[in-house]
Amino acid sequence: MVHIEPPSGLPGPIGAESIRYRIDAATSQYKGFRQNSYALNNVASSLEWDISQKHTLSLFSGKTFDFTKPDAGLPKSKNPKIDLVEPGISLNNNYNTNDDYLKSNSGNFKIQLDSKFFNILSMKSFISYSPQTYYYFAAEDLSHSSIDKNTIERDHLHFETKRSPLQGTVELNWTFRTGFRHKLLSGYEYHWMVSRHRRRYFPQGATSINIQYPKIEPVQPLPENFTDRKTLYQQMHSLYFQDLMEFSEIIKFLLGGRYDSWIRENRTEKLYDLNDNYVSRPASSFNKTRTQSDAKVFTYRVGLIYQPLHYYTTYIGYSIAFIPVTFINTSGKQLKPEMGEQIEIGQRIEFAKGKVQLTGALFAAKKYDVAILINSRPPLYDQAGELRTNGYEFNIDFHLTKEWSFKSGYAHTIAEWESFRLTDSKGNETDYKGNRPINVPRNTANFWTTYTFSSGFGFGLGGRYVDSIAANNANSFFIPPYGLYDVSVYYKYSYYYFQINCTNVSNKRYFISSIPNPTPGPPRQFLFTVSGKF
C-alpha cells in the first residue's frame, strides 16, 4: 500500500499588517487493498483586510479534485447465516471493471464581514457559493447466475450530479445582563440550491464475471434500460437564537430555538440518451413528473448545566430536530420530513489540573418518518414510523506528563424499530418492529496511547472493537464483530513530520459493511506519511 500526503501552507502579510493572506494545498494518493485507489487534491486561499479596528473583511476560495475507484465488495453466499461470502473466495478478489470510477470536484467561494460594535455586541455576515459535480460509473449489485454456478452477474449504475448551493447568513452575538448574565446568539440564514441529476440503469445481470478468478477488464457492452434526469429546486429561510443564561458560577441554563420555512420542487424527465433528448417530442406528461413539498417547522433545545465544583460538571439537555428529505415513495409522492427528539444526561470530571478527564453520558432518542431505501434499481424509498435509540457512553483522556497521553472510549447503543411495515410489489406486508436498523453496532470500544521522547521520536499503540451489525432490515443475517490492533512510529523534526502506521497488526479477517455487498476490511497494512509546514 502506498499513501502520500504532503500538505503545505503559506501565510503572511501584504504590505501593512492590516492585510493578510494564506494559501494552502494538499494532495493524498492511495493504492492498496483489493486494487482500490484514490487521489485527493485541494487548494485553498484566504485574504483578510482589517478595514478598521471594528471591521474585518475576509475572502475565501478553494477547489478540490478527487478520483476514487469504487469497490463493489464480494458476492454474498447463498446462506449468509453460515458463511457471509462463498467459501474459497479470496478477500482480494475485485469484481469491478476497469472503467469504474467516481470523479468529483467542488469549489468554495465566500465573502465574510466581521464587525465588533461594542465589547458586548458583534456581528458576522457572509455569502457563500459552493458548486459541486460528481461523475460515477460502477458495478454495484452482485448476484449468482441461475445458469452457471461459477458466474457472477453484475448490475451497473451511471450518474452525473451537479449542485449549485448558495447560502447567506447574518449572525449577532450579544452579551448583556438582566439580573444575571446572558450570552445571546441569533441569526438569519438563507439557503438556495439547484441540483441536476442524470442517471442510467441497466438490466439486472447486464455483465458477468467468473466467481473464483475475476479479472479487472474494460466493461462489456451494456444495453441501456432507461435514462432519466431529475432537477431539484430548494429554498429555505431560517431564523434561530440561542441564549446561555448564567444564573451563577454553578448553574447555567441554555435555551434555543429555530424556525425553518422550506420549499422544494422535484422534476423528473425520461430521456432517450445522455444528450438530453426526450423520449417523445414534445415530452408527454407520461415522461415528465413534477412534485412539490413544503414545511414550516419550529424546533428547540433546552439544557441545564450544574458545576458545583471546579472539577465536576453535570448537564441535562433535550432537543427536537427537523430533517427535510429529497426522496419520493413508490407512489411518486414526496416523503415527509424526518423529525426527531433526544434527551441526554452527562457529566465531566477533571483531575490533576485538567490532565485527566472522565466524561460519560446517557441518551435516549427517537426519529419519526425515517426514509428507508427499499429498492436499488431504480432507488425507491418508503418511510418507517419510528426508530428508538437508547444507550450510554464514556471516555477517558489522560495527559499526565508532557510525553505520555492515553485516550479510551466505550459506547453501548440499543437501536430498534418501534414502527416499520413494508409492503412488497405483490401486496405482502412485513412487520419489522423490534428489528435492529442496518449498520448500527450494539457495542464499540477504542483506546490509543502515545509516548513522545524529547528527541521528537515517538510511538503509538491502540485498538478498536466493533460489535456485530444487522446486514438487512429483516435481520436475517449479521456482519460478525471484530477487534483490531494498530501501532505507529513517528518523528518530528523542525517543520517536518514523518510517520509509519501499521493497521490490523494481527492481520485479522473481518467485514465492515454489507451494502451493496459484503465488503472486507483491509488486512495488515503499512501507511507512510510525510507532512510539512512552511
C-alpha positions as CSV (number, residue, x, y, z in Angstrom):
1,M,0.0,0.0,0.0
2,V,1.2,3.5,-0.8
3,H,-0.1,6.7,0.8
4,I,1.4,10.1,0.2
5,E,0.1,13.2,1.9
6,P,2.2,16.4,1.7
7,P,0.1,19.4,2.8
8,S,1.6,22.9,2.8
9,G,0.6,26.4,3.9
10,L,1.9,29.9,3.1
11,P,0.7,32.6,5.4
12,G,1.9,36.2,5.6
13,P,1.1,39.9,5.4
14,I,0.8,42.0,2.3
15,G,2.5,45.3,2.9
16,A,0.8,46.6,6.0
17,E,-0.2,44.2,8.8
18,S,-3.8,45.1,8.1
19,I,-3.9,42.9,5.0
20,R,-3.0,39.2,5.4
21,Y,-3.1,36.2,3.1
22,R,-2.8,32.5,3.3
23,I,-2.5,29.7,0.7
24,D,-2.9,26.0,1.5
25,A,-2.5,23.0,-0.8
26,A,-2.6,19.3,-0.1
27,T,-2.6,16.0,-2.1
28,S,-3.2,12.5,-1.0
29,Q,-2.6,9.3,-3.0
30,Y,-3.5,5.8,-2.1
31,K,-3.1,2.4,-3.8
32,G,-3.6,-0.8,-1.8
33,F,-6.0,-3.5,-0.7
34,R,-8.3,-5.0,-3.4
35,Q,-6.7,-2.8,-6.0
36,N,-8.5,0.2,-4.6
37,S,-7.1,3.6,-5.1
38,Y,-7.9,7.3,-4.7
39,A,-6.3,10.6,-5.5
40,L,-7.4,13.6,-3.4
41,N,-6.2,17.1,-4.2
42,N,-7.3,20.5,-2.9
43,V,-6.1,24.1,-2.8
44,A,-7.4,27.0,-0.7
45,S,-6.6,30.6,-0.2
46,S,-7.8,33.4,2.0
47,L,-7.4,37.2,2.2
48,E,-8.2,39.3,5.3
49,W,-8.4,43.1,5.4
50,D,-8.8,45.0,8.7
51,I,-10.9,47.9,7.3
52,S,-10.8,49.4,10.8
53,Q,-10.4,48.3,14.4
54,K,-14.1,47.2,14.3
55,H,-14.5,45.7,10.9
56,T,-12.6,42.8,9.1
57,L,-13.4,41.7,5.5
58,S,-12.4,38.2,4.5
59,L,-12.4,36.5,1.1
60,F,-12.1,32.7,0.9
61,S,-11.8,30.4,-2.1
62,G,-11.0,26.8,-2.6
63,K,-11.1,23.9,-5.1
64,T,-10.9,20.1,-4.7
65,F,-10.3,17.5,-7.4
66,D,-10.9,13.8,-6.3
67,F,-10.8,10.5,-8.1
68,T,-11.8,7.2,-6.5
69,K,-12.0,3.6,-7.7
70,P,-15.3,2.2,-6.3
71,D,-15.5,-1.2,-4.6
72,A,-18.5,-3.5,-5.3
73,G,-17.5,-5.8,-2.5
74,L,-17.7,-9.6,-2.6
75,P,-20.6,-11.9,-3.7
76,K,-22.8,-12.8,-0.8
77,S,-23.2,-16.6,-0.2
78,K,-26.4,-18.4,-0.7
79,N,-26.6,-19.0,3.0
80,P,-25.1,-15.8,4.7
81,K,-26.1,-17.0,8.1
82,I,-23.4,-19.7,7.9
83,D,-20.9,-18.0,5.6
84,L,-21.1,-14.4,4.7
85,V,-19.4,-14.9,1.4
86,E,-18.9,-18.1,-0.7
87,P,-16.2,-20.4,0.9
88,G,-12.9,-20.3,-1.0
89,I,-13.3,-16.8,-2.4
90,S,-10.2,-14.7,-1.8
91,L,-10.7,-11.4,0.0
92,N,-8.5,-9.8,-2.6
93,N,-11.0,-10.6,-5.4
94,N,-12.2,-7.4,-7.2
95,Y,-15.5,-7.6,-9.2
96,N,-15.4,-4.1,-10.6
97,T,-14.5,-3.2,-14.2
98,N,-11.5,-1.2,-15.3
99,D,-13.9,1.6,-16.3
100,D,-15.4,2.1,-12.9
101,Y,-14.8,5.5,-11.3
102,L,-16.0,8.2,-9.1
103,K,-14.8,11.7,-10.0
104,S,-15.8,14.8,-8.0
105,N,-14.8,18.4,-7.9
106,S,-16.1,21.2,-5.8
107,G,-15.4,24.9,-5.2
108,N,-16.0,27.2,-2.3
109,F,-16.2,31.0,-2.6
110,K,-17.1,33.0,0.4
111,I,-17.2,36.7,1.4
112,Q,-17.4,37.4,5.1
113,L,-17.6,40.6,7.2
114,D,-16.9,40.5,10.9
115,S,-17.9,43.6,12.9
116,K,-17.5,44.4,16.6
117,F,-19.6,47.4,17.6
118,F,-19.0,47.3,21.3
119,N,-17.4,44.9,23.7
120,I,-20.8,43.3,24.2
121,L,-22.1,43.2,20.6
122,S,-20.6,41.7,17.5
123,M,-21.9,40.6,14.1
124,K,-20.8,38.1,11.4
125,S,-22.3,38.1,7.9
126,F,-21.3,36.1,4.9
127,I,-22.4,34.9,1.5
128,S,-21.0,31.6,0.1
129,Y,-21.3,29.6,-3.1
130,S,-20.2,26.0,-3.2
131,P,-20.7,24.3,-6.6
132,Q,-20.2,20.5,-6.7
133,T,-20.0,18.0,-9.5
134,Y,-20.0,14.2,-9.3
135,Y,-19.4,11.6,-12.1
136,Y,-20.0,8.0,-11.3
137,F,-20.0,4.7,-13.1
138,A,-19.6,1.3,-11.3
139,A,-20.7,-2.2,-10.9
140,E,-22.8,-2.4,-7.8
141,D,-25.1,-5.4,-7.0
142,L,-23.5,-8.9,-7.4
143,S,-25.7,-12.0,-7.7
144,H,-25.2,-15.6,-8.5
145,S,-26.1,-16.7,-12.1
146,S,-29.0,-19.1,-12.4
147,I,-27.4,-20.7,-15.4
148,D,-23.7,-21.2,-14.3
149,K,-22.7,-21.6,-10.7
150,N,-19.2,-20.3,-11.5
151,T,-20.5,-17.0,-12.8
152,I,-21.5,-13.8,-11.0
153,E,-23.9,-11.3,-12.7
154,R,-23.4,-7.6,-12.1
155,D,-25.7,-4.6,-12.1
156,H,-24.3,-1.2,-13.1
157,L,-25.2,2.4,-12.4
158,H,-24.1,5.6,-14.1
159,F,-25.0,9.0,-12.9
160,E,-23.9,12.7,-13.1
161,T,-24.8,15.2,-10.4
162,K,-24.3,18.9,-10.4
163,R,-25.3,21.0,-7.4
164,S,-25.2,24.8,-7.0
165,P,-25.8,25.8,-3.4
166,L,-25.9,29.4,-2.3
167,Q,-26.0,30.5,1.4
168,G,-26.3,33.8,3.1
169,T,-26.1,34.3,6.9
170,V,-26.3,37.2,9.3
171,E,-25.4,36.4,12.9
172,L,-25.3,38.5,16.1
173,N,-23.6,37.8,19.4
174,W,-24.7,39.9,22.3
175,T,-23.6,39.7,26.0
176,F,-25.8,41.6,28.5
177,R,-27.3,41.3,32.0
178,T,-30.9,41.3,33.3
179,G,-30.1,40.4,36.9
180,F,-27.9,37.6,35.5
181,R,-25.6,37.3,32.5
182,H,-26.8,36.4,29.0
183,K,-24.8,35.2,26.0
184,L,-27.3,35.5,23.2
185,L,-26.7,34.2,19.7
186,S,-29.3,35.0,17.0
187,G,-29.3,35.0,13.2
188,Y,-30.9,34.5,9.9
189,E,-30.0,32.0,7.2
190,Y,-31.0,31.8,3.5
191,H,-30.3,28.6,1.5
192,W,-30.9,28.2,-2.2
193,M,-29.9,25.2,-4.3
194,V,-30.4,23.7,-7.8
195,S,-29.4,20.1,-8.2
196,R,-29.4,18.4,-11.6
197,H,-29.0,14.6,-11.6
198,R,-28.8,12.3,-14.7
199,R,-28.7,8.6,-14.4
200,R,-28.8,5.4,-16.4
201,Y,-29.9,1.9,-15.2
202,F,-29.1,-1.3,-16.9
203,P,-30.9,-4.7,-16.9
204,Q,-30.1,-6.9,-13.9
205,G,-27.1,-9.1,-14.7
206,A,-26.0,-6.9,-17.6
207,T,-22.5,-8.1,-17.4
208,S,-20.9,-11.3,-15.9
209,I,-17.6,-12.4,-14.4
210,N,-16.0,-15.6,-13.0
211,I,-16.7,-16.0,-9.3
212,Q,-13.3,-17.5,-8.3
213,Y,-10.9,-15.8,-10.8
214,P,-12.3,-12.3,-11.7
215,K,-10.3,-10.1,-13.9
216,I,-10.5,-6.3,-13.9
217,E,-11.0,-5.6,-17.6
218,P,-13.0,-3.0,-19.6
219,V,-16.7,-3.1,-19.2
220,Q,-18.7,-5.3,-21.6
221,P,-21.2,-3.6,-23.9
222,L,-24.2,-2.5,-21.8
223,P,-27.8,-2.5,-23.1
224,E,-29.5,0.6,-21.7
225,N,-32.6,0.1,-19.6
226,F,-33.7,3.7,-19.2
227,T,-32.4,7.2,-18.6
228,D,-33.8,10.0,-16.6
229,R,-32.9,13.4,-15.4
230,K,-34.0,14.9,-12.1
231,T,-33.9,18.6,-11.3
232,L,-34.3,19.7,-7.7
233,Y,-35.1,23.3,-6.7
234,Q,-34.8,24.0,-3.0
235,Q,-35.2,27.2,-0.9
236,M,-35.1,27.6,2.9
237,H,-35.4,30.6,5.2
238,S,-34.3,30.1,8.8
239,L,-34.4,32.2,12.0
240,Y,-32.6,31.0,15.1
241,F,-31.5,32.0,18.6
242,Q,-29.6,30.5,21.5
243,D,-29.3,32.1,24.9
244,L,-26.9,30.8,27.6
245,M,-28.1,32.2,30.9
246,E,-25.5,32.2,33.7
247,F,-27.6,32.4,36.9
248,S,-24.3,31.9,38.9
249,E,-20.9,30.3,38.5
250,I,-22.6,27.0,39.5
251,I,-25.9,27.0,37.4
252,K,-26.3,27.8,33.7
253,F,-29.4,27.4,31.6
254,L,-29.5,27.0,27.8
255,L,-32.5,27.9,25.6
256,G,-32.5,27.8,21.8
257,G,-35.0,27.8,19.0
258,R,-35.1,27.6,15.2
259,Y,-37.8,28.3,12.7
260,D,-37.4,26.9,9.2
261,S,-39.6,27.7,6.2
262,W,-38.7,25.2,3.5
263,I,-39.9,24.6,-0.1
264,R,-38.8,22.1,-2.6
265,E,-39.7,21.1,-6.2
266,N,-38.7,17.9,-8.0
267,R,-38.9,17.5,-11.7
268,T,-38.2,14.1,-13.4
269,E,-37.9,13.7,-17.2
270,K,-37.3,10.5,-19.0
271,L,-34.6,10.9,-21.7
272,Y,-33.7,9.0,-24.7
273,D,-29.9,9.5,-24.2
274,L,-27.4,11.5,-22.2
275,N,-27.6,14.3,-24.8
276,D,-30.9,15.3,-23.1
277,N,-33.1,14.2,-25.9
278,Y,-36.6,13.4,-24.7
279,V,-38.3,10.1,-25.2
280,S,-41.0,11.8,-27.1
281,R,-41.1,15.3,-28.7
282,P,-42.7,17.2,-27.2
283,A,-42.3,15.3,-23.9
284,S,-45.6,13.9,-22.8
285,S,-46.9,14.1,-19.3
286,F,-46.2,10.4,-19.0
287,N,-42.5,11.0,-19.4
288,K,-42.4,14.0,-17.1
289,T,-43.4,14.2,-13.5
290,R,-43.3,17.2,-11.1
291,T,-43.8,17.1,-7.3
292,Q,-43.7,19.9,-4.8
293,S,-43.4,19.9,-1.0
294,D,-43.0,22.5,1.7
295,A,-42.8,22.6,5.5
296,K,-42.8,25.2,8.2
297,V,-41.3,23.8,11.4
298,F,-40.1,25.2,14.8
299,T,-37.6,23.2,16.7
300,Y,-36.0,23.9,20.0
301,R,-33.4,22.8,22.6
302,V,-33.1,23.3,26.3
303,G,-30.3,22.4,28.7
304,L,-29.2,22.8,32.3
305,I,-25.5,22.9,33.4
306,Y,-24.6,22.3,37.0
307,Q,-21.0,22.8,38.2
308,P,-20.8,22.6,42.0
309,L,-17.0,22.1,41.9
310,H,-14.4,23.3,39.5
311,Y,-13.5,19.8,38.6
312,Y,-17.1,18.4,38.3
313,T,-19.8,19.3,35.8
314,T,-23.1,17.6,35.0
315,Y,-25.7,18.5,32.5
316,I,-29.1,17.5,31.0
317,G,-30.4,18.5,27.6
318,Y,-33.4,18.0,25.4
319,S,-33.8,18.8,21.7
320,I,-36.0,18.2,18.7
321,A,-34.8,18.2,15.1
322,F,-36.2,18.6,11.6
323,I,-34.6,16.9,8.5
324,P,-36.1,17.6,5.1
325,V,-35.6,14.7,2.6
326,T,-35.5,14.7,-1.2
327,F,-36.9,11.2,-1.9
328,I,-40.3,10.1,-3.2
329,N,-42.1,7.0,-2.3
330,T,-43.3,4.1,-4.5
331,S,-46.4,6.1,-5.4
332,G,-44.3,9.0,-6.7
333,K,-45.2,11.3,-3.7
334,Q,-42.7,13.4,-1.8
335,L,-41.7,11.8,1.5
336,K,-42.5,13.8,4.7
337,P,-39.6,15.4,6.5
338,E,-38.0,13.4,9.2
339,M,-38.5,14.5,12.8
340,G,-36.5,13.6,15.9
341,E,-36.1,14.2,19.6
342,Q,-33.3,13.4,22.1
343,I,-32.7,13.7,25.8
344,E,-29.1,13.4,27.2
345,I,-27.7,13.4,30.7
346,G,-23.9,13.6,31.1
347,Q,-21.1,14.5,33.4
348,R,-17.4,15.5,33.2
349,I,-14.8,15.0,36.0
350,E,-11.3,16.5,35.9
351,F,-8.3,15.6,38.0
352,A,-4.7,16.8,38.1
353,K,-5.4,20.3,36.8
354,G,-7.2,19.0,33.8
355,K,-4.6,16.4,32.8
356,V,-7.1,13.6,33.5
357,Q,-10.7,13.9,32.1
358,L,-13.6,11.4,32.5
359,T,-16.8,12.0,30.6
360,G,-19.9,10.0,30.4
361,A,-23.5,10.3,29.1
362,L,-26.8,8.6,28.9
363,F,-29.1,9.3,25.9
364,A,-32.4,8.3,24.5
365,A,-33.6,9.4,21.0
366,K,-36.5,8.8,18.7
367,K,-36.8,9.5,14.9
368,Y,-40.1,9.7,13.1
369,D,-40.9,9.1,9.4
370,V,-37.4,7.8,8.7
371,A,-36.6,7.4,5.0
372,I,-35.7,3.8,4.1
373,L,-34.3,2.5,0.8
374,I,-36.4,-0.5,-0.2
375,N,-35.2,-1.0,-3.8
376,S,-32.0,-0.1,-5.6
377,R,-33.0,-0.5,-9.2
378,P,-34.4,2.1,-9.5
379,P,-34.0,3.6,-6.0
380,L,-37.3,3.6,-4.2
381,Y,-38.0,4.8,-0.7
382,D,-40.6,4.4,2.0
383,Q,-41.0,5.8,5.5
384,A,-40.7,3.8,8.7
385,G,-42.9,5.1,11.5
386,E,-40.4,5.3,14.4
387,L,-36.8,4.4,15.3
388,R,-35.8,4.3,19.0
389,T,-32.2,4.6,20.2
390,N,-31.1,4.3,23.8
391,G,-27.6,4.0,25.2
392,Y,-24.7,5.3,27.1
393,E,-21.0,6.2,26.5
394,F,-17.9,7.2,28.4
395,N,-14.4,8.4,27.6
396,I,-11.1,8.7,29.4
397,D,-8.4,11.2,28.5
398,F,-5.1,11.2,30.3
399,H,-2.2,13.7,29.7
400,L,-0.3,13.0,33.0
401,T,3.0,14.0,31.5
402,K,4.2,16.1,28.6
403,E,5.4,12.9,26.9
404,W,2.6,10.4,27.5
405,S,-1.1,10.5,26.5
406,F,-3.9,7.9,26.7
407,K,-7.4,8.0,25.3
408,S,-10.1,5.4,25.6
409,G,-13.9,5.2,24.9
410,Y,-16.8,2.8,25.1
411,A,-20.4,3.1,23.8
412,H,-23.4,0.9,24.1
413,T,-26.3,1.6,21.8
414,I,-29.7,-0.2,21.6
415,A,-31.4,0.8,18.4
416,E,-34.7,-0.8,17.4
417,W,-37.6,-0.1,15.1
418,E,-40.8,0.8,17.1
419,S,-42.9,1.0,13.9
420,F,-41.8,-0.2,10.5
421,R,-44.0,-2.0,8.0
422,L,-43.2,-2.7,4.3
423,T,-45.5,-3.9,1.5
424,D,-43.8,-5.5,-1.5
425,S,-44.9,-5.4,-5.1
426,K,-47.2,-8.5,-4.5
427,G,-49.0,-6.8,-1.7
428,N,-47.4,-8.8,1.1
429,E,-46.8,-6.9,4.3
430,T,-43.8,-7.4,6.6
431,D,-43.6,-6.1,10.1
432,Y,-40.0,-5.2,11.2
433,K,-41.0,-3.9,14.7
434,G,-38.3,-4.8,17.2
435,N,-35.6,-5.4,14.5
436,R,-32.3,-3.6,14.5
437,P,-31.5,-1.0,11.8
438,I,-28.7,-1.7,9.4
439,N,-25.1,-0.9,10.3
440,V,-25.6,0.1,13.9
441,P,-23.4,-1.9,16.3
442,R,-24.5,-2.5,19.9
443,N,-21.1,-2.1,21.4
444,T,-18.0,-0.1,20.3
445,A,-14.7,0.5,22.1
446,N,-11.4,2.0,21.4
447,F,-8.1,3.1,23.0
448,W,-5.0,4.9,21.8
449,T,-1.8,5.8,23.7
450,T,1.3,7.6,22.6
451,Y,4.7,8.4,24.0
452,T,6.9,11.2,22.6
453,F,10.6,11.5,23.6
454,S,12.4,14.8,23.8
455,S,14.3,14.0,20.6
456,G,11.0,14.1,18.7
457,F,10.8,10.4,18.2
458,G,7.6,8.7,19.4
459,F,5.4,5.6,19.1
460,G,1.7,4.8,19.5
461,L,-0.4,1.7,20.3
462,G,-4.1,1.3,20.1
463,G,-7.1,-1.0,19.5
464,R,-10.7,-0.9,18.5
465,Y,-13.7,-3.2,18.7
466,V,-17.0,-3.1,16.7
467,D,-19.9,-5.3,17.6
468,S,-22.0,-7.2,15.0
469,I,-24.3,-5.2,12.8
470,A,-27.5,-6.1,11.0
471,A,-27.0,-6.6,7.3
472,N,-30.6,-6.1,6.2
473,N,-33.9,-4.8,7.6
474,A,-35.2,-8.3,8.1
475,N,-32.2,-9.1,10.4
476,S,-31.8,-12.4,8.6
477,F,-28.0,-12.3,8.9
478,F,-25.4,-10.1,10.6
479,I,-21.9,-8.9,9.9
480,P,-19.7,-10.5,12.6
481,P,-18.0,-8.4,15.3
482,Y,-14.3,-7.7,15.1
483,G,-11.4,-6.3,17.1
484,L,-8.2,-4.8,15.7
485,Y,-4.8,-3.5,16.9
486,D,-2.8,-0.7,15.4
487,V,0.7,0.7,16.1
488,S,2.6,3.7,14.8
489,V,6.1,5.2,14.9
490,Y,6.7,8.9,14.2
491,Y,9.4,11.6,14.2
492,K,9.1,15.4,14.4
493,Y,11.9,17.5,13.1
494,S,11.7,21.2,12.5
495,Y,8.7,21.8,10.2
496,Y,8.5,18.2,9.1
497,Y,6.6,15.2,10.4
498,F,7.3,11.6,9.4
499,Q,5.0,8.7,10.5
500,I,4.7,4.9,9.8
501,N,1.4,3.3,10.8
502,C,0.6,-0.4,10.9
503,T,-3.1,-1.2,11.0
504,N,-4.7,-4.5,11.7
505,V,-1.4,-5.8,13.2
506,S,-2.8,-9.4,13.7
507,N,-3.9,-9.5,10.0
508,K,-7.5,-10.3,11.1
509,R,-10.2,-11.2,8.5
510,Y,-13.3,-9.0,9.0
511,F,-16.1,-7.2,7.2
512,I,-17.1,-3.6,7.5
513,S,-20.4,-3.4,5.6
514,S,-23.0,-5.5,3.6
515,I,-24.2,-2.7,1.3
516,P,-24.4,-3.2,-1.6
517,N,-22.4,-6.5,-1.0
518,P,-20.2,-7.8,1.8
519,T,-17.1,-5.6,1.9
520,P,-14.0,-6.9,3.7
521,G,-11.8,-4.6,5.8
522,P,-8.2,-4.2,4.9
523,P,-5.6,-6.8,6.1
524,R,-2.4,-5.7,7.8
525,Q,-1.2,-2.5,6.1
526,F,1.6,-0.1,6.4
527,L,1.0,3.6,5.9
528,F,3.8,6.1,5.3
529,T,3.0,9.7,5.9
530,V,5.2,12.8,5.3
531,S,4.0,16.3,6.0
532,G,5.5,19.7,6.3
533,K,4.5,23.3,7.2
534,F,6.3,26.2,5.6
